[in-house]
Amino acid sequence: MKKIEKLAELINEIEALMNVCTRCGSCQSVCSVYGQTCDEADSARGKIVLLKALGKKIFQNPKKVQKRLDCCLLCGSCGFLCPNGVDIFEIFLKARVILAEFTGLSASKKILLRQILAKNNVFDHVCDLGSKYQNILLKHADNDLNTSCSRSFSPLPKNRYFVDIAETSFKKRVELKKSYKSYKSYKTDSKRVLFFVGCLTDKLYPDIGDAVLKVLNYHGFNVIIPEEQGCCGMPSIAGGDLYSFQKLVKHNIDIIKKEKFDYIVSACPTCIFAIKKIWSLFFEADKKLKEEIKKIGEKIIDINEFIVKKTVSDFPDEKKAKENIIKMTYHDPCHLKKSLNVVNEPRILIKQNKKYDFIEMEDSDRCCGMGGSFSITHYNISEKIAEKKIENIKKTKAKVVSTACPACMMQLSDALSKIEDKIKVKHSIEIYADSLKESVVSG
């Protein structure tokens, strides 16, 4: 009973945040999970009611509340629309940490989050092994989407497609080239830009990293890529593992503050959102570290927004002839639009590529259903959410769907691998980079 009382005390520490919720129900209309389950406990207000009940000891089953909290995409759609400005991210993430510390992390989470993801060298080694031996459990299925499906004897799920781990990670490509420190600037502006790569770009989509370098080089920026940078920590904190999260944040800060730079860019909205907003939430007592986090957060910016706002280039929005032009559409990543308010910039950049005719899709900002680990633990719901997104993509008759988030690319690639129509998935910065003349890199 004492443990429950202590748990109630911890939950009540976030009561002020929860009291902002008036239970108006606006969150239901945009919650993709609620849209599938129609269960009140899957809406944001339903979860808040459960947390409040736990804080008042009306409800004394923390594992059930934890299970409900985990059934959330953390897409931010509810908070984006909320008329009262309820900070759903802060409430849910802090509640996940409180409940994880009370119930304990599962063995699988401890291994994944603490022994692999939180240790750079181990994570790199595991991914290298995965790249080398993935064909044992998986068979290649789609060249355009670079996806594989489970072999008949494999213990992996049979109904989903996996994006192949890259043979050579992005950071290893850079290490092999040994040239990123000496990019020639085409313009007089030679500001220094630190590239925060992110796990998915590094391990699954190194071509996105190459595109970022090409674009930054083309626009005359000096690029810094700290090779020891690690995971942003979002998977850890979403899993309730405060220890691993804080370890990763401190590690990245130590790495970043060694460098001299004017801006930090990333092609992963979740990484940017984590650094700008989430990092500081869990270092309330450490004023010095919080100040360092603030300085870093003020300098990080999405690569699309950076190119549009921080260069002197002209980006005309011209109508192109539609004959022999490939139709393309765009999916808004949740964290990019709803958490970072970046909407037009990716569209501006992809429209510069004359190979494509841009078609806006219906509900372009509706969540694709990825949600990080949600797509693993609640795949049936995740799959159904993705199917709705694919329907809207198909209505445009596009042959390419662009987005600005590697995680969304994974989800779309899985869903598109299951249909007959051949539709490719490309990051917006890849499409823009493809429109540029080849840049010269000095060795």
N, C-alpha and C positions, 0 to 999 in steps of 0.2 A: 504493500500500500504506500509505503514511503517513496518508492520509485515512481509511482503514478503521480503522487503529489509533487515530486521534483519535476516530472515531465510537464505537469500542468503549469508550474511556475515558469518554465522555459517557454512554453507556448504563449503564455500571457505576456511575455516580453515583446511579442510582435502583435499584441492585441490592438494597439493604437493604429497600426497599419490596416488591420482587418476591419476596424470600426468605420473606416472610410466607405466600405461597401454598404450600400443601401438595399441590396438585393433586388435591384430593378429588373434584372434579367436580360439586360442588353448583351451580356457575354454569351448567352445561349445562341443568339442569332449568328455569331461568327465562329463558334467553337466547332471545329471539324470533328472532334471526338464525340461531342454531344450530338452532332448531326447524324452520326452512325449509331450510337447506342440509345439516344433519347432518354438517358438516365440522368436525373438531376444531380447526382453525386459526381458526374463527369463534367459538369459545368464549373466555372470558376466560383460562382457564388455557393454552389453546393459543397465544394471543397472547403471554402471558408467557414461555412456553417459547421462542418465536421470538426475542423480545427478548433473553433470556438467551444464546441461541446466537449472536446478533449481538454481544453484549458479550464473549463468549469467542472470537470470530472463527471459530467452528465453521461458522457460516452467514455468507456474505459477499455477500448480495444485499439491500441496504437498501431498494431500491424495492419488492421483493416483500413485505418486512415492512411497509413503509409502506402498501401496498395492503391488507394484512390488517388493519392498525390502522384504516384508514379504513372498513372494513366493520364498523362498530360504531355502534349507536344512541346510545351514551353515556347510556343511560336510567338506569343505576345499579342495575338489578335484581340483577345478580350480586353487587355489593358489599353491597347491602341484605340478601341472604340468606347471604352468606359467613360460615361459622362462625369464621373466623380474623380477620375484619375487614380483609381486604385492601383498601387504598385504590385501587380501580380507576381512579377519576377522576384522581388525582394521577399514577399510573403512565402511563396512556394519554395524558393531555394533555402531560405532560413529554416522553414518547417521541415524540409527534407533532411537537412543537417541535424536538426534536433531529434527527429525520429530515428535517423540512422545511428546516432550516438546512443540512443536508448535501446534500440533492438539489436544493434550490431550489424556490421556489414556482412554480407554473405561471403562464403569462401571464394566464389568466382569473382566477385567485385574486388576483394582484397588482392587477388592475383592480378587481375586486369589493371586496376587503377593504381595500386601501390607498388607492385613488383614489375610491371611492364611499362605502363604509360608514364608513370612519374620518374622513370629512369631512362634517360635518353639513349644510352648505349644499349641497354636491354631491348628497348622498343625498336631501335634500328636493327638489331640482330634478329629479333623475332620477325620483323617485316622482310628482311633479307631472306630468311629461311622460308617464309611464306611465299615470296616471289619465286624462289627456286623450286619449291615442291608443291605449289598450289594445283598443278595439273594432276596430282595423284588423286585428289578428292573432287576436283572440278574438271569439266570439259568445256573447251571454248565454244561459245554459242553464237556470238554476234561480233563481227569485225568492226562494224561501224560504231557500235556502242561499247566495244571492248569489254563485253560481259561473258561470264561463264555460268553454267548451271551444275548442280550437284550430280555426281555419278551415282549409278544405281546402288552401289554398296556404301556410299558416303553417309556419314551421320548428319551431314548438313541438311537443312531444309530442302525439300524437293521442288517446292513451288515458287522459289524465288531465284533471281539472277544476281550475281555478284560482279562488281567491277573488279577487273584483274589488278593485282598489286603490280606496280611498275617494275620492270626488270632492273632499272637503275633509278633510284630516287632523285628528286630534283637537286637536293643538296649535294649528292654525289656527282651529279652532272656538273654542277658548279665547281666542285672540288677538282674534277678531272680537267675542266677547261682552264682553271686558274686565271680567269680573265676578267671576272666581274669587278675587280678593284681598279681596272684601268680602262673603263669605258671612255671613249672620246665624246665630248660634248659637241653637238652640232650648233648650239646656240651659246650666247655669252652667259646665260644663267647656268651656273654650275652648282646649284644647291645639292646638298647631300641627302639622299633618301635611303632610309633603312627599310628593307623588305622583310616583314614578318610573314613567313611562308605559310605556316599552319600544317597540321598533320596530313590532311587529305590532299592538299596540293603537292606536298612532298612525296607521299607514298603512293597515291593513286593517280594523280593528275599532274605529273611534272611538266606537261606541255603548257599548262596554265602558268607555271613559274617561268618557263621560257618566254611566253607571251608578255608577261609583266616586264621582264628584262628588256625585251625588244622595244616595248613601248617607252619605257623610261629612258633607254639609250637613245631612241629616236628623238625624244623631246629634250635631250641634253642634260639629263640629271646624272650625278654621280651616285652609284648604287653601293650600298653596304649590306652584306648578308652574313650576319653572325652565325657561324656554322653550329654553335652549341645551343642555339635557341631551341626551346622545347614546346610542348603542347601548351595552349593558352589556359588550360585547366577547366574549361567548361564541362567536359565529360565527367570530371571528378566531382565538381560541385553539384552537377545535376544528379549524380549518383549519391549525394549526401556525404561524400568523403572530404571533409574539411581539411584533414591532415595532408592528403595528396595535393589538394587544390593550393593550399598555402605554400607547400614546398615548390610547386611549379611556378607560382607567381613570384616568389622570392628568387628562384633560379633565373627566370626571364628578366627580372629587374636588374639583377647583378650583371647579366650579359648585355642588356640594352644600355645601361648607364655607362658602360666602358667606351661606347662609341660616341662620336660627334656627328650629329645629324640635324637637319632642319625639319624633316617630316618622317613619319613612319607610314608605310602603305601596306595593305594586305588585299588579297583577292578573296578572302573568306569573311563574310559579314559577322559570323558567330564569333570569330577571333576578335574582331574589332569591337563588337558589342561587349564581349567579356572584359576586354582591357579598359574600355571607356566607362563602363557602368558596374560590372560585376566584381571586378578585382577589389574595389574600394569598400564594398559592402561587408567584407569579412576581415577588415583590418581596422576596425573602429578605434581600438586602444593604441595602436602604433601610429602616432601622429607623423613621425618622420617618414615611415614607409608609405603612409597614405598620401603625403605630399609628393613623394616620388611617383606614385601611381597617378596622381593628378597631372603632373607634368607630362608623363608619357601619354596619358589619355587625351590630353589637349593636342598632341602632335599626330596621333594616328588617324588615318582617313582611308576610306574605301578607294581602291585604285581607279574606279570609274569616275568618282567625284573628284579625285585628285587631278586627273588628266583634264577634265572639263573646266575645273575652277582654277587650277594652278598653272596652266600653260597659256601662252598667248595665241594658241592655234585658233583658227576659225573653223567652226563645225556647222556647215550649212545643212539645213534639213530640206534637201531637194527631192522632188518627186522624180522617180526614175522610170524609164520605159519598162513595161511589165513583160515584154516578150523575152523569152529565154532567160528569165530571171527566176532564181530559186526563192520560193516563198519561205519566210521566216517569221516566227513569233517569239514572244518573250514572257517568261514567268518571273514574277516579282518574289524574291526570297523574303520570308517573313522578317528576319532580323534586319535585313537591309532597308526595307520600306517602313516597317512598323516600329523598329527600335532605333534606326539611324536616320530615318527620313530621307533616304536616297531613292528617288523614283525616276527622274527624267534622265539623269546622267548615263546610265547604261544604254538607254534607248538612243540617246544622242550619238553615242559611240558606235553602236551596231549599225546605225543608219548610214554611217560613213562608208561601209563596205558595199560597193556597187554591184556585187554579185547577187545581192539579196533584195527582195521586196518585202518590207516589213508589214505584217498584219497583226493588229492588236487582238488578243484573245479575250473571250468573256471571262470574268472573274480572274484576271491575271494575278491578283494578289491573294487568292485563296490558297491556304496552306497545301503543300503537296503531300503531307503526311509523313515526312521523314522523322523529325524530332529526335535525332541522335539515337540513343539506345531504345527509344520508343518503338522504332521500326524493327527492333529485334524482339523485345519483350511483348509487344502488342501488334505483331505483324498482320494479323487478320484485319484489324481496324485500319492500320497503316496502308495496307494494300487497297482497301475499298476507297479510302480518301484519294489515293493516287489515281484510281480508275476514273474518278470524276474529273481530275485534272487532265488526264489523257483524252477524255471525251471533248473537252474544250480545245485542246491542241488540235485534234483531228478536224474539228469544225472549221478551222482556219485553212485547212489543206496545206499546211506548212510542211516542208521537208526537213526543216531544222528548227529546233526550239532552243533558244538561248536563255541563259539565266546567269546570275552573278554569284552563285554559291556552289562550291564543290559538293556539299551535302545534298542539296537539291538535285544536282546532276546525278548523284548515285541513285536517288529515289526515282527520278524520271527514267534513267537507263534501265532500272529493274522493270518498271511498268511497261516501257516501250519495247523491251525485248519479248514481251508476251503477245504482241499484236503483229499482224501481217504487214501493216504499213511500215515502210522503212523511213524512220524519222531519226535524225541525228541530234545529239545534245552537245552544245558548245557553250563555254563560258563567254560572256560578253567581251572580255578583254582579249580572248583568242580571236574573235571575229574582227575586232578593231585592229589587232596586230596584223592580221592577214591583209588588211587594206593598206598597210604602210609599205613603203619601199624598204628593201633590205638595209639594215643598219650595219655600219662597219664597227667591229669590236677589235680594239688593239690588244695584242697579247702581251 
